[in-house]
């Protein structure tokens, strides 16, 4: 009996376990190829989710920059502060998501 990673949630479980205790994935009927395919699909789904988050962050960043330049707010106004804050939040969120994508691909 050895410890393996669940192909769905990557929790350490027994190789003899019929069901993952964390995500309730049935492992009893799966052969090694099916486990590998499930692991690849899970990794692909995580990557797609992170790419979607990156796109949303880029839209937020572009919206902040656009309202800062095309909205022409006064330098010390609330609109100027909100535009700058939105641009910063979108940029930081984008960078964090890109780093998470790189880390996911290295696994």
KEFI-365932 format. One record per residue: residue in one letter; x, y, z of N, C-alpha, C, O in turn. Coordinates in steps of 0.05 Angstrom, whole numbers, plus 5000, padded with zeros to 4 digits. Atoms other than C-alpha are relative to their C-alpha. Layout:
N
AXYZXYZXYZXYZ...
This chain:
107
X501749775000500050005000501850255000503450285018X498449755003503150664977498150245000495750214995X501549755002500951384980500350114972502550134961X500049885027499051694913498450265002497050325021X501649765002496152364893497449944985497449804965X502550035013488852384875500250144973501250374972X499849875026488352534800498350254997498850414979X501849775002482753044812500950235017501050465008X499449784981484853444874502850005011503550185026X497150024992492153224886500449955030502650005040X499750074972490753014958501449735002500849554986X498650254996495252454984498049795011496849845032X501950214992491051814989501449734996503549724984X498950275003492351074993499549904972497549964959X500350115027493450704928497849795000496849724978X502150204998488250194952497250135004495249995004X502549864995482850724965498149984976499050024953X502050025021476450634925498950284992498150334970X501149735003474251364934501950195013502950145035X498449794988478251994947498450125024496050195021X501449904977476452245017499650304998497950415012X500249715002477252974996497950084979496150244985X501749915022473653044929497949794992496249854974X502050215004469552394929500149884971498249784961X499650125026472352174861500349705003501949615019X499950294999471251434849502549914985502749964961X497550095012478051114836500149704996501949604983X499950305000476350374842499949894971501249704965X500450105027474250294769502050124980501850054956X498249875018479850704739502649854997503849755016X497450115004486050424707502050234999501250465002X497949804999492650804703499650214978500150454983X500449815022491051124635497750195006497950435001X502249834994484351384659500750205022499950435022X499149824979487551674722501850234988501550464995X498349805013492752024678498450204984498950444985X501849825016487352304632498550195018498250425012X501549834981483352564692501950215011501150445015X498049804990489652894719500650214980500850454986X499549815021491053224652497650194996498050434991X502449835003483853474646499750205023499050435018X500149824977484053764716502050224997501450465003X497949805004490554124700499250204978499650444981X501049835022487554394635497850185010497750425002X502149844989481354634672501050235017500150455016X498849804983485555004723501450214983501250454989X498749825017489655314668498050194986498550434983X502049835013483455554631498750205019498250425011X501249814980480555854695502050235005501150465007X498049794995487056234707500250194976500650434979X500049835024487056484635497650184999497850414991X502449834998479956734644500350225020499650455015X499549794980481957094707501950214990501650454996X498149815011487857404671498650194980499250434979X501549835019483157664616498350205015498250435007X501649814985478457964667501750215013501050455013X498249814987484258294703501050204979501350444984X499149825021486658584636497850194993498450434988X502249815006479758874622499750215022499250445017X500149804978479659194691502250204998501850445002X497749825004486559484679499550204978499950444980X500649825023484559754611497850195006497850424997X502249824992478160044640501050225018500150455014X498949794983482060414693501750204985501550444989X498449825017487060684643498350174982498750414978X501849855018481560874595498550225014498250445003X501449794985477561244647501850225010501050455014X498149804991483861594670500750194977501150434982X499249825022485561864601497650114984497750344976X502249905016478961914564497850145017496350305007X501949874982474762104624500950285008499350445017X498849754993479462694637499250115027498050325030X500849914973478462724713502050225010504250235001X498249804987481263294755502149845016501549625026X497850164987487963084786499549905028500449685034X500450094972485663044858497149915006496249915029X502850074996478462824847499649705007501549545004X500750274994475062184868500149824975501049594976X500050155025474361964796502949934992503449714982X497250055006481862034786501149785018502649605009X499150204981483261624849498949724993500349524994X501250255007478361084828501249884974501649644973X498850095025481261044758502849885005503549674994X497350104994488360974785499949755016501449565011X500350244984486160464837499249764984500249544987X500950225018482560054785502249904982502549664978X497850085017488560054739502149845016503149655006X498050144983493259844796499049725007500549535006X501250264992488559294820500049804976500849574979X500050175024487759024749502749904992503149674985X497250075007495259034736501149805019502349605011X498950194980497058684801498749734998500049534999X501450255003491658164792500949854975501249604976X499050125024494158034721502749875005503249644997X497350104995501357944744499849755018501249555013X500350234983499257474800498949764985499949534989X501150225016495157054752502049884981502249644978X498050105019500757004702502149835015503049635005X498150154984505456774758498849735008500249535008X501350254993500356244779499949814976500149574979X500050175024499855994707502849884996503049644989X497350115003507455924703500549785021501749575014X499650204979507555544769498449754994499449524999X501650245007501955084745501349854977501349604978X498750145022505754924681502649865008503449664996X497550134991512054754720499549755016501349585018X500650244985508454224761500149754982499649534992
